[in-house]
């Protein structure tokens, strides 16, 4: 396992990015247990970070419910 580094999930290729209304963007990690979500723009330590290439794709929702 790689050393943990200080990253933002927004910049990681392993993050599915979700946003409801005008709330902060949420990242759901595809390398960890499904359902673990983090605020995408916050800093965190992670050993699974992979630099995202290009502009991130954010899935927008206009209602709450199952994703």
N, CA, C, O and CB atoms as a CASP TS submission, in Angstrom:
PFRMAT TS
TARGET T0000
AUTHOR 0000-0000-0000
METHOD Language model
MODEL 1
PARENT N/A
ATOM      1  N   UNK     1       0.847  -1.184   0.000  1.00  0.00           N
ATOM      2  CA  UNK     1       0.000   0.000   0.000  1.00  0.00           C
ATOM      3  C   UNK     1       0.884   1.235   0.000  1.00  0.00           C
ATOM      4  O   UNK     1       1.902   1.283   0.691  1.00  0.00           O
ATOM      5  CB  UNK     1      -0.959   0.005   1.220  1.00  0.00           C
ATOM      6  N   UNK     2       0.492   2.223  -0.771  1.00  0.00           N
ATOM      7  CA  UNK     2       1.248   3.470  -0.884  1.00  0.00           C
ATOM      8  C   UNK     2       1.113   4.293   0.384  1.00  0.00           C
ATOM      9  O   UNK     2       0.193   4.091   1.177  1.00  0.00           O
ATOM     10  CB  UNK     2       0.776   4.283  -2.095  1.00  0.00           C
ATOM     11  N   UNK     3       2.042   5.223   0.564  1.00  0.00           N
ATOM     12  CA  UNK     3       1.960   6.132   1.702  1.00  0.00           C
ATOM     13  C   UNK     3       0.750   7.026   1.543  1.00  0.00           C
ATOM     14  O   UNK     3       0.371   7.398   0.433  1.00  0.00           O
ATOM     15  CB  UNK     3       3.243   6.975   1.836  1.00  0.00           C
ATOM     16  N   UNK     4       0.148   7.367   2.682  1.00  0.00           N
ATOM     17  CA  UNK     4      -0.984   8.292   2.638  1.00  0.00           C
ATOM     18  C   UNK     4      -0.465   9.680   2.321  1.00  0.00           C
ATOM     19  O   UNK     4       0.600  10.084   2.787  1.00  0.00           O
ATOM     20  CB  UNK     4      -1.771   8.289   3.980  1.00  0.00           C
ATOM     21  N   UNK     5      -1.241  10.411   1.512  1.00  0.00           N
ATOM     22  CA  UNK     5      -0.887  11.783   1.176  1.00  0.00           C
ATOM     23  C   UNK     5      -2.113  12.671   1.366  1.00  0.00           C
ATOM     24  O   UNK     5      -3.248  12.198   1.311  1.00  0.00           O
ATOM     25  CB  UNK     5      -0.349  11.881  -0.281  1.00  0.00           C
ATOM     26  N   UNK     6      -1.876  13.951   1.588  1.00  0.00           N
ATOM     27  CA  UNK     6      -2.950  14.915   1.767  1.00  0.00           C
ATOM     28  C   UNK     6      -3.509  15.270   0.399  1.00  0.00           C
ATOM     29  O   UNK     6      -2.795  15.800  -0.452  1.00  0.00           O
ATOM     30  CB  UNK     6      -2.453  16.185   2.518  1.00  0.00           C
ATOM     31  N   UNK     7      -4.791  14.976   0.190  1.00  0.00           N
ATOM     32  CA  UNK     7      -5.415  15.154  -1.125  1.00  0.00           C
ATOM     33  C   UNK     7      -6.815  15.746  -0.978  1.00  0.00           C
ATOM     34  O   UNK     7      -7.299  15.952   0.135  1.00  0.00           O
ATOM     35  CB  UNK     7      -5.481  13.807  -1.882  1.00  0.00           C
ATOM     36  N   UNK     8      -7.463  16.018  -2.124  1.00  0.00           N
ATOM     37  CA  UNK     8      -8.889  16.342  -2.178  1.00  0.00           C
ATOM     38  C   UNK     8      -9.529  15.280  -3.061  1.00  0.00           C
ATOM     39  O   UNK     8      -9.012  14.977  -4.137  1.00  0.00           O
ATOM     40  CB  UNK     8      -9.152  17.814  -2.733  1.00  0.00           C
ATOM     41  N   UNK     9     -10.637  14.718  -2.626  1.00  0.00           N
ATOM     42  CA  UNK     9     -11.333  13.703  -3.421  1.00  0.00           C
ATOM     43  C   UNK     9     -11.758  14.265  -4.775  1.00  0.00           C
ATOM     44  O   UNK     9     -11.860  13.513  -5.745  1.00  0.00           O
ATOM     45  CB  UNK     9     -12.559  13.174  -2.662  1.00  0.00           C
ATOM     46  N   UNK    10     -12.006  15.560  -4.858  1.00  0.00           N
ATOM     47  CA  UNK    10     -12.407  16.209  -6.104  1.00  0.00           C
ATOM     48  C   UNK    10     -11.366  15.962  -7.201  1.00  0.00           C
ATOM     49  O   UNK    10     -11.711  15.916  -8.382  1.00  0.00           O
ATOM     50  CB  UNK    10     -12.605  17.723  -5.884  1.00  0.00           C
ATOM     51  N   UNK    11     -10.107  15.805  -6.819  1.00  0.00           N
ATOM     52  CA  UNK    11      -9.016  15.638  -7.770  1.00  0.00           C
ATOM     53  C   UNK    11      -8.670  14.179  -8.050  1.00  0.00           C
ATOM     54  O   UNK    11      -7.718  13.902  -8.779  1.00  0.00           O
ATOM     55  CB  UNK    11      -7.801  16.345  -7.263  1.00  0.00           C
ATOM     56  N   UNK    12      -9.429  13.244  -7.484  1.00  0.00           N
ATOM     57  CA  UNK    12      -9.097  11.823  -7.568  1.00  0.00           C
ATOM     58  C   UNK    12      -9.957  11.089  -8.602  1.00  0.00           C
ATOM     59  O   UNK    12     -11.172  11.279  -8.663  1.00  0.00           O
ATOM     60  CB  UNK    12      -9.264  11.170  -6.202  1.00  0.00           C
ATOM     61  N   UNK    13      -9.314  10.257  -9.402  1.00  0.00           N
ATOM     62  CA  UNK    13     -10.043   9.476 -10.412  1.00  0.00           C
ATOM     63  C   UNK    13     -10.875   8.362  -9.793  1.00  0.00           C
ATOM     64  O   UNK    13     -11.725   7.784 -10.471  1.00  0.00           O
ATOM     65  CB  UNK    13      -9.068   8.883 -11.415  1.00  0.00           C
ATOM     66  N   UNK    14     -10.650   8.048  -8.526  1.00  0.00           N
ATOM     67  CA  UNK    14     -11.397   6.993  -7.844  1.00  0.00           C
ATOM     68  C   UNK    14     -12.665   7.501  -7.168  1.00  0.00           C
ATOM     69  O   UNK    14     -13.320   6.750  -6.444  1.00  0.00           O
ATOM     70  CB  UNK    14     -10.517   6.329  -6.822  1.00  0.00           C
ATOM     71  N   UNK    15     -13.018   8.750  -7.390  1.00  0.00           N
ATOM     72  CA  UNK    15     -14.182   9.347  -6.743  1.00  0.00           C
ATOM     73  C   UNK    15     -15.304   9.586  -7.740  1.00  0.00           C
ATOM     74  O   UNK    15     -15.098  10.201  -8.786  1.00  0.00           O
ATOM     75  CB  UNK    15     -13.800  10.656  -6.064  1.00  0.00           C
ATOM     76  N   UNK    16     -16.495   9.095  -7.406  1.00  0.00           N
ATOM     77  CA  UNK    16     -17.706   9.452  -8.145  1.00  0.00           C
ATOM     78  C   UNK    16     -18.226  10.719  -7.473  1.00  0.00           C
ATOM     79  O   UNK    16     -18.430  10.735  -6.259  1.00  0.00           O
ATOM     80  CB  UNK    16     -18.798   8.273  -8.142  1.00  0.00           C
ATOM     81  N   UNK    17     -18.441  11.774  -8.245  1.00  0.00           N
ATOM     82  CA  UNK    17     -18.824  13.070  -7.679  1.00  0.00           C
ATOM     83  C   UNK    17     -20.316  13.306  -7.848  1.00  0.00           C
ATOM     84  O   UNK    17     -20.860  13.147  -8.941  1.00  0.00           O
ATOM     85  CB  UNK    17     -18.029  14.208  -8.339  1.00  0.00           C
ATOM     86  N   UNK    18     -20.974  13.689  -6.756  1.00  0.00           N
ATOM     87  CA  UNK    18     -22.417  13.868  -6.704  1.00  0.00           C
ATOM     88  C   UNK    18     -22.738  15.220  -6.081  1.00  0.00           C
ATOM     89  O   UNK    18     -22.024  15.694  -5.198  1.00  0.00           O
ATOM     90  CB  UNK    18     -23.086  12.725  -5.908  1.00  0.00           C
ATOM     91  N   UNK    19     -23.829  15.839  -6.553  1.00  0.00           N
ATOM     92  CA  UNK    19     -24.248  17.115  -5.962  1.00  0.00           C
ATOM     93  C   UNK    19     -25.764  17.220  -5.997  1.00  0.00           C
ATOM     94  O   UNK    19     -26.392  17.003  -7.032  1.00  0.00           O
ATOM     95  CB  UNK    19     -23.605  18.313  -6.709  1.00  0.00           C
ATOM     96  N   UNK    20     -26.345  17.559  -4.841  1.00  0.00           N
ATOM     97  CA  UNK    20     -27.778  17.793  -4.731  1.00  0.00           C
ATOM     98  C   UNK    20     -28.006  19.285  -4.627  1.00  0.00           C
ATOM     99  O   UNK    20     -27.436  19.947  -3.760  1.00  0.00           O
ATOM    100  CB  UNK    20     -28.387  17.047  -3.510  1.00  0.00           C
ATOM    101  N   UNK    21     -28.830  19.812  -5.498  1.00  0.00           N
ATOM    102  CA  UNK    21     -29.152  21.241  -5.516  1.00  0.00           C
ATOM    103  C   UNK    21     -27.868  22.055  -5.557  1.00  0.00           C
ATOM    104  O   UNK    21     -26.993  21.775  -6.376  1.00  0.00           O
ATOM    105  CB  UNK    21     -30.003  21.632  -4.282  1.00  0.00           C
ATOM    106  N   UNK    22     -27.733  23.072  -4.681  1.00  0.00           N
ATOM    107  CA  UNK    22     -26.522  23.889  -4.632  1.00  0.00           C
ATOM    108  C   UNK    22     -25.642  23.527  -3.444  1.00  0.00           C
ATOM    109  O   UNK    22     -24.807  24.330  -3.027  1.00  0.00           O
ATOM    110  CB  UNK    22     -26.886  25.363  -4.572  1.00  0.00           C
ATOM    111  N   UNK    23     -25.817  22.338  -2.899  1.00  0.00           N
ATOM    112  CA  UNK    23     -25.017  21.875  -1.769  1.00  0.00           C
ATOM    113  C   UNK    23     -23.594  21.552  -2.231  1.00  0.00           C
ATOM    114  O   UNK    23     -23.342  21.435  -3.430  1.00  0.00           O
ATOM    115  CB  UNK    23     -25.668  20.633  -1.111  1.00  0.00           C
ATOM    116  N   UNK    24     -22.659  21.408  -1.276  1.00  0.00           N
ATOM    117  CA  UNK    24     -21.288  21.047  -1.671  1.00  0.00           C
ATOM    118  C   UNK    24     -21.252  19.715  -2.433  1.00  0.00           C
ATOM    119  O   UNK    24     -22.116  18.859  -2.247  1.00  0.00           O
ATOM    120  CB  UNK    24     -20.382  20.961  -0.427  1.00  0.00           C
ATOM    121  N   UNK    25     -20.261  19.559  -3.273  1.00  0.00           N
ATOM    122  CA  UNK    25     -20.080  18.318  -4.025  1.00  0.00           C
ATOM    123  C   UNK    25     -19.614  17.232  -3.061  1.00  0.00           C
ATOM    124  O   UNK    25     -18.758  17.467  -2.208  1.00  0.00           O
ATOM    125  CB  UNK    25     -19.056  18.506  -5.197  1.00  0.00           C
ATOM    126  N   UNK    26     -20.183  16.054  -3.208  1.00  0.00           N
ATOM    127  CA  UNK    26     -19.875  14.901  -2.373  1.00  0.00           C
ATOM    128  C   UNK    26     -19.118  13.889  -3.229  1.00  0.00           C
ATOM    129  O   UNK    26     -19.443  13.695  -4.400  1.00  0.00           O
ATOM    130  CB  UNK    26     -21.176  14.271  -1.762  1.00  0.00           C
ATOM    131  N   UNK    27     -18.114  13.249  -2.645  1.00  0.00           N
ATOM    132  CA  UNK    27     -17.349  12.215  -3.346  1.00  0.00           C
ATOM    133  C   UNK    27     -17.663  10.863  -2.731  1.00  0.00           C
ATOM    134  O   UNK    27     -17.629  10.697  -1.512  1.00  0.00           O
ATOM    135  CB  UNK    27     -15.821  12.504  -3.285  1.00  0.00           C
ATOM    136  N   UNK    28     -17.969   9.900  -3.589  1.00  0.00           N
ATOM    137  CA  UNK    28     -18.168   8.525  -3.151  1.00  0.00           C
ATOM    138  C   UNK    28     -16.990   7.722  -3.684  1.00  0.00           C
ATOM    139  O   UNK    28     -16.830   7.581  -4.896  1.00  0.00           O
ATOM    140  CB  UNK    28     -19.552   7.940  -3.651  1.00  0.00           C
ATOM    141  N   UNK    29     -16.173   7.199  -2.790  1.00  0.00           N
ATOM    142  CA  UNK    29     -14.951   6.510  -3.178  1.00  0.00           C
ATOM    143  C   UNK    29     -15.270   5.150  -3.790  1.00  0.00           C
ATOM    144  O   UNK    29     -16.015   4.360  -3.210  1.00  0.00           O
ATOM    145  CB  UNK    29     -14.021   6.346  -1.970  1.00  0.00           C
ATOM    146  N   UNK    30     -14.702   4.881  -4.968  1.00  0.00           N
ATOM    147  CA  UNK    30     -14.924   3.600  -5.634  1.00  0.00           C
ATOM    148  C   UNK    30     -13.883   2.561  -5.227  1.00  0.00           C
ATOM    149  O   UNK    30     -13.992   1.399  -5.619  1.00  0.00           O
ATOM    150  CB  UNK    30     -14.906   3.786  -7.144  1.00  0.00           C
ATOM    151  N   UNK    31     -12.878   2.958  -4.448  1.00  0.00           N
ATOM    152  CA  UNK    31     -11.850   2.032  -3.977  1.00  0.00           C
ATOM    153  C   UNK    31     -12.154   1.505  -2.576  1.00  0.00           C
ATOM    154  O   UNK    31     -11.590   0.492  -2.162  1.00  0.00           O
ATOM    155  CB  UNK    31     -10.491   2.714  -3.987  1.00  0.00           C
ATOM    156  N   UNK    32     -13.013   2.161  -1.864  1.00  0.00           N
ATOM    157  CA  UNK    32     -13.371   1.783  -0.488  1.00  0.00           C
ATOM    158  C   UNK    32     -14.749   1.145  -0.471  1.00  0.00           C
ATOM    159  O   UNK    32     -15.343   0.905  -1.522  1.00  0.00           O
ATOM    160  CB  UNK    32     -13.337   3.014   0.455  1.00  0.00           C
ATOM    161  N   UNK    33     -15.250   0.875   0.711  1.00  0.00           N
ATOM    162  CA  UNK    33     -16.574   0.283   0.852  1.00  0.00           C
ATOM    163  C   UNK    33     -17.620   1.200   0.222  1.00  0.00           C
ATOM    164  O   UNK    33     -17.646   2.399   0.499  1.00  0.00           O
ATOM    165  CB  UNK    33     -16.903   0.023   2.341  1.00  0.00           C
ATOM    166  N   UNK    34     -18.486   0.630  -0.629  1.00  0.00           N
ATOM    167  CA  UNK    34     -19.520   1.426  -1.293  1.00  0.00           C
ATOM    168  C   UNK    34     -20.366   2.152  -0.255  1.00  0.00           C
ATOM    169  O   UNK    34     -20.749   1.565   0.757  1.00  0.00           O
ATOM    170  CB  UNK    34     -20.411   0.533  -2.186  1.00  0.00           C
ATOM    171  N   UNK    35     -20.655   3.409  -0.499  1.00  0.00           N
ATOM    172  CA  UNK    35     -21.486   4.178   0.404  1.00  0.00           C
ATOM    173  C   UNK    35     -20.719   5.156   1.272  1.00  0.00           C
ATOM    174  O   UNK    35     -21.326   6.021   1.903  1.00  0.00           O
ATOM    175  CB  UNK    35     -22.249   3.262   1.266  1.00  0.00           C
ATOM    176  N   UNK    36     -19.381   5.039   1.321  1.00  0.00           N
ATOM    177  CA  UNK    36     -18.598   5.999   2.090  1.00  0.00           C
ATOM    178  C   UNK    36     -18.481   7.274   1.275  1.00  0.00           C
ATOM    179  O   UNK    36     -17.938   7.280   0.170  1.00  0.00           O
ATOM    180  CB  UNK    36     -17.190   5.431   2.452  1.00  0.00           C
ATOM    181  N   UNK    37     -19.000   8.348   1.841  1.00  0.00           N
ATOM    182  CA  UNK    37     -19.012   9.631   1.135  1.00  0.00           C
ATOM    183  C   UNK    37     -18.287  10.687   1.942  1.00  0.00           C
ATOM    184  O   UNK    37     -18.310  10.688   3.173  1.00  0.00           O
ATOM    185  CB  UNK    37     -20.449  10.082   0.848  1.00  0.00           C
ATOM    186  N   UNK    38     -17.641  11.589   1.215  1.00  0.00           N
ATOM    187  CA  UNK    38     -16.862  12.652   1.821  1.00  0.00           C
ATOM    188  C   UNK    38     -17.143  13.949   1.071  1.00  0.00           C
ATOM    189  O   UNK    38     -17.541  13.911  -0.093  1.00  0.00           O
ATOM    190  CB  UNK    38     -15.345  12.314   1.809  1.00  0.00           C
ATOM    191  N   UNK    39     -16.942  15.098   1.720  1.00  0.00           N
ATOM    192  CA  UNK    39     -17.037  16.382   1.028  1.00  0.00           C
ATOM    193  C   UNK    39     -15.848  16.440   0.078  1.00  0.00           C
ATOM    194  O   UNK    39     -14.698  16.358   0.510  1.00  0.00           O
ATOM    195  CB  UNK    39     -17.046  17.611   2.042  1.00  0.00           C
ATOM    196  N   UNK    40     -16.123  16.580  -1.207  1.00  0.00           N
ATOM    197  CA  UNK    40     -15.097  16.430  -2.241  1.00  0.00           C
ATOM    198  C   UNK    40     -13.997  17.480  -2.179  1.00  0.00           C
ATOM    199  O   UNK    40     -12.859  17.194  -2.551  1.00  0.00           O
ATOM    200  CB  UNK    40     -15.736  16.477  -3.587  1.00  0.00           C
ATOM    201  N   UNK    41     -14.306  18.681  -1.720  1.00  0.00           N
ATOM    202  CA  UNK    41     -13.323  19.759  -1.709  1.00  0.00           C
ATOM    203  C   UNK    41     -12.503  19.824  -0.421  1.00  0.00           C
ATOM    204  O   UNK    41     -11.586  20.639  -0.317  1.00  0.00           O
ATOM    205  CB  UNK    41     -14.017  21.069  -1.922  1.00  0.00           C
ATOM    206  N   UNK    42     -12.820  18.977   0.559  1.00  0.00           N
ATOM    207  CA  UNK    42     -12.070  19.016   1.816  1.00  0.00           C
ATOM    208  C   UNK    42     -10.783  18.203   1.696  1.00  0.00           C
ATOM    209  O   UNK    42     -10.701  17.260   0.909  1.00  0.00           O
ATOM    210  CB  UNK    42     -12.933  18.482   2.979  1.00  0.00           C
ATOM    211  N   UNK    43      -9.787  18.582   2.483  1.00  0.00           N
ATOM    212  CA  UNK    43      -8.515  17.858   2.499  1.00  0.00           C
ATOM    213  C   UNK    43      -8.631  16.632   3.390  1.00  0.00           C
ATOM    214  O   UNK    43      -9.280  16.666   4.436  1.00  0.00           O
ATOM    215  CB  UNK    43      -7.364  18.772   2.984  1.00  0.00           C
ATOM    216  N   UNK    44      -7.991  15.543   2.957  1.00  0.00           N
ATOM    217  CA  UNK    44      -7.982  14.312   3.748  1.00  0.00           C
ATOM    218  C   UNK    44      -6.733  13.520   3.374  1.00  0.00           C
ATOM    219  O   UNK    44      -6.127  13.761   2.330  1.00  0.00           O
ATOM    220  CB  UNK    44      -9.285  13.463   3.506  1.00  0.00           C
ATOM    221  N   UNK    45      -6.356  12.587   4.221  1.00  0.00           N
ATOM    222  CA  UNK    45      -5.237  11.705   3.928  1.00  0.00           C
ATOM    223  C   UNK    45      -5.768  10.435   3.285  1.00  0.00           C
ATOM    224  O   UNK    45      -6.746   9.861   3.765  1.00  0.00           O
ATOM    225  CB  UNK    45      -4.427  11.382   5.210  1.00  0.00           C
ATOM    226  N   UNK    46      -5.137   9.988   2.208  1.00  0.00           N
ATOM    227  CA  UNK    46      -5.606   8.803   1.499  1.00  0.00           C
ATOM    228  C   UNK    46      -4.440   8.113   0.795  1.00  0.00           C
ATOM    229  O   UNK    46      -3.595   8.767   0.185  1.00  0.00           O
ATOM    230  CB  UNK    46      -6.704   9.176   0.482  1.00  0.00           C
ATOM    231  N   UNK    47      -4.406   6.791   0.889  1.00  0.00           N
ATOM    232  CA  UNK    47      -3.367   6.005   0.218  1.00  0.00           C
ATOM    233  C   UNK    47      -3.811   5.560  -1.171  1.00  0.00           C
ATOM    234  O   UNK    47      -2.990   5.071  -1.947  1.00  0.00           O
ATOM    235  CB  UNK    47      -2.999   4.786   1.062  1.00  0.00           C
ATOM    236  N   UNK    48      -5.093   5.718  -1.500  1.00  0.00           N
ATOM    237  CA  UNK    48      -5.632   5.238  -2.773  1.00  0.00           C
ATOM    238  C   UNK    48      -5.800   6.330  -3.814  1.00  0.00           C
ATOM    239  O   UNK    48      -6.435   6.105  -4.843  1.00  0.00           O
ATOM    240  CB  UNK    48      -6.950   4.578  -2.544  1.00  0.00           C
ATOM    241  N   UNK    49      -5.247   7.499  -3.569  1.00  0.00           N
ATOM    242  CA  UNK    49      -5.412   8.632  -4.480  1.00  0.00           C
ATOM    243  C   UNK    49      -4.802   8.336  -5.841  1.00  0.00           C
ATOM    244  O   UNK    49      -3.694   7.810  -5.943  1.00  0.00           O
ATOM    245  CB  UNK    49      -4.781   9.891  -3.888  1.00  0.00           C
ATOM    246  N   UNK    50      -5.550   8.685  -6.886  1.00  0.00           N
ATOM    247  CA  UNK    50      -5.064   8.622  -8.257  1.00  0.00           C
ATOM    248  C   UNK    50      -5.451   9.917  -8.946  1.00  0.00           C
ATOM    249  O   UNK    50      -6.631  10.262  -8.997  1.00  0.00           O
ATOM    250  CB  UNK    50      -5.639   7.383  -9.015  1.00  0.00           C
ATOM    251  N   UNK    51      -4.481  10.632  -9.471  1.00  0.00           N
ATOM    252  CA  UNK    51      -4.741  11.943 -10.084  1.00  0.00           C
ATOM    253  C   UNK    51      -5.755  11.823 -11.217  1.00  0.00           C
ATOM    254  O   UNK    51      -5.596  11.013 -12.130  1.00  0.00           O
ATOM    255  CB  UNK    51      -3.432  12.561 -10.613  1.00  0.00           C
ATOM    256  N   UNK    52      -6.807  12.650 -11.140  1.00  0.00           N
ATOM    257  CA  UNK    52      -7.846  12.694 -12.176  1.00  0.00           C
ATOM    258  C   UNK    52      -7.304  13.477 -13.364  1.00  0.00           C
ATOM    259  O   UNK    52      -6.668  14.517 -13.195  1.00  0.00           O
ATOM    260  CB  UNK    52      -9.170  13.343 -11.635  1.00  0.00           C
ATOM    261  N   UNK    53      -7.558  12.976 -14.555  1.00  0.00           N
ATOM    262  CA  UNK    53      -7.164  13.687 -15.760  1.00  0.00           C
ATOM    263  C   UNK    53      -8.345  14.473 -16.299  1.00  0.00           C
ATOM    264  O   UNK    53      -9.424  13.907 -16.479  1.00  0.00           O
ATOM    265  CB  UNK    53      -6.629  12.713 -16.823  1.00  0.00           C
ATOM    266  N   UNK    54      -8.177  15.734 -16.557  1.00  0.00           N
ATOM    267  CA  UNK    54      -9.244  16.557 -17.111  1.00  0.00           C
ATOM    268  C   UNK    54     -10.218  17.070 -16.069  1.00  0.00           C
ATOM    269  O   UNK    54     -10.024  16.913 -14.863  1.00  0.00           O
ATOM    270  CB  UNK    54      -9.989  15.783 -18.138  1.00  0.00           C
ATOM    271  N   UNK    55     -11.266  17.686 -16.576  1.00  0.00           N
ATOM    272  CA  UNK    55     -12.292  18.291 -15.727  1.00  0.00           C
ATOM    273  C   UNK    55     -13.157  17.197 -15.082  1.00  0.00           C
ATOM    274  O   UNK    55     -13.557  16.252 -15.763  1.00  0.00           O
ATOM    275  CB  UNK    55     -13.175  19.271 -16.552  1.00  0.00           C
ATOM    276  N   UNK    56     -13.450  17.314 -13.780  1.00  0.00           N
ATOM    277  CA  UNK    56     -14.263  16.292 -13.122  1.00  0.00           C
ATOM    278  C   UNK    56     -15.712  16.314 -13.610  1.00  0.00           C
ATOM    279  O   UNK    56     -16.267  17.378 -13.884  1.00  0.00           O
ATOM    280  CB  UNK    56     -14.223  16.485 -11.611  1.00  0.00           C
ATOM    281  N   UNK    57     -16.306  15.147 -13.715  1.00  0.00           N
ATOM    282  CA  UNK    57     -17.703  15.007 -14.096  1.00  0.00           C
ATOM    283  C   UNK    57     -18.523  14.874 -12.819  1.00  0.00           C
ATOM    284  O   UNK    57     -18.314  13.948 -12.036  1.00  0.00           O
ATOM    285  CB  UNK    57     -17.919  13.778 -15.045  1.00  0.00           C
ATOM    286  N   UNK    58     -19.459  15.801 -12.610  1.00  0.00           N
ATOM    287  CA  UNK    58     -20.285  15.813 -11.409  1.00  0.00           C
ATOM    288  C   UNK    58     -21.711  15.455 -11.792  1.00  0.00           C
ATOM    289  O   UNK    58     -22.304  16.096 -12.660  1.00  0.00           O
ATOM    290  CB  UNK    58     -20.232  17.195 -10.700  1.00  0.00           C
ATOM    291  N   UNK    59     -22.264  14.429 -11.145  1.00  0.00           N
ATOM    292  CA  UNK    59     -23.655  14.042 -11.393  1.00  0.00           C
ATOM    293  C   UNK    59     -24.544  14.898 -10.494  1.00  0.00           C
ATOM    294  O   UNK    59     -24.408  14.873  -9.271  1.00  0.00           O
ATOM    295  CB  UNK    59     -23.886  12.502 -11.126  1.00  0.00           C
ATOM    296  N   UNK    60     -25.451  15.651 -11.104  1.00  0.00           N
ATOM    297  CA  UNK    60     -26.316  16.572 -10.369  1.00  0.00           C
ATOM    298  C   UNK    60     -27.690  15.947 -10.139  1.00  0.00           C
ATOM    299  O   UNK    60     -28.231  15.254 -11.001  1.00  0.00           O
ATOM    300  CB  UNK    60     -26.456  17.905 -11.126  1.00  0.00           C
ATOM    301  N   UNK    61     -28.237  16.213  -8.954  1.00  0.00           N
ATOM    302  CA  UNK    61     -29.556  15.704  -8.585  1.00  0.00           C
ATOM    303  C   UNK    61     -30.465  16.871  -8.225  1.00  0.00           C
ATOM    304  O   UNK    61     -30.020  17.840  -7.610  1.00  0.00           O
ATOM    305  CB  UNK    61     -29.456  14.703  -7.402  1.00  0.00           C
ATOM    306  N   UNK    62     -31.745  16.782  -8.608  1.00  0.00           N
ATOM    307  CA  UNK    62     -32.706  17.829  -8.294  1.00  0.00           C
ATOM    308  C   UNK    62     -33.693  17.383  -7.215  1.00  0.00           C
ATOM    309  O   UNK    62     -34.656  18.090  -6.919  1.00  0.00           O
ATOM    310  CB  UNK    62     -33.459  18.241  -9.552  1.00  0.00           C
ATOM    311  N   UNK    63     -33.449  16.200  -6.625  1.00  0.00           N
ATOM    312  CA  UNK    63     -34.295  15.700  -5.546  1.00  0.00           C
ATOM    313  C   UNK    63     -33.486  14.713  -4.699  1.00  0.00           C
ATOM    314  O   UNK    63     -32.492  14.148  -5.154  1.00  0.00           O
ATOM    315  CB  UNK    63     -35.586  15.025  -6.114  1.00  0.00           C
ATOM    316  N   UNK    64     -33.934  14.525  -3.472  1.00  0.00           N
ATOM    317  CA  UNK    64     -33.300  13.547  -2.601  1.00  0.00           C
ATOM    318  C   UNK    64     -33.973  12.205  -2.786  1.00  0.00           C
ATOM    319  O   UNK    64     -35.161  12.135  -3.101  1.00  0.00           O
ATOM    320  CB  UNK    64     -33.363  13.991  -1.126  1.00  0.00           C
ATOM    321  N   UNK    65     -33.227  11.160  -2.595  1.00  0.00           N
ATOM    322  CA  UNK    65     -33.741   9.806  -2.737  1.00  0.00           C
ATOM    323  C   UNK    65     -32.601   8.883  -3.064  1.00  0.00           C
ATOM    324  O   UNK    65     -31.439   9.234  -2.860  1.00  0.00           O
ATOM    325  CB  UNK    65     -34.831   9.728  -3.818  1.00  0.00           C
ATOM    326  N   UNK    66     -32.910   7.712  -3.566  1.00  0.00           N
ATOM    327  CA  UNK    66     -31.865   6.744  -3.900  1.00  0.00           C
ATOM    328  C   UNK    66     -31.036   7.259  -5.058  1.00  0.00           C
ATOM    329  O   UNK    66     -31.558   7.848  -6.004  1.00  0.00           O
ATOM    330  CB  UNK    66     -32.472   5.373  -4.245  1.00  0.00           C
ATOM    331  N   UNK    67     -29.708   7.022  -4.967  1.00  0.00           N
ATOM    332  CA  UNK    67     -28.787   7.447  -6.036  1.00  0.00           C
ATOM    333  C   UNK    67     -28.383   6.276  -6.871  1.00  0.00           C
ATOM    334  O   UNK    67     -27.613   6.430  -7.819  1.00  0.00           O
ATOM    335  CB  UNK    67     -27.546   8.125  -5.462  1.00  0.00           C
TER
END
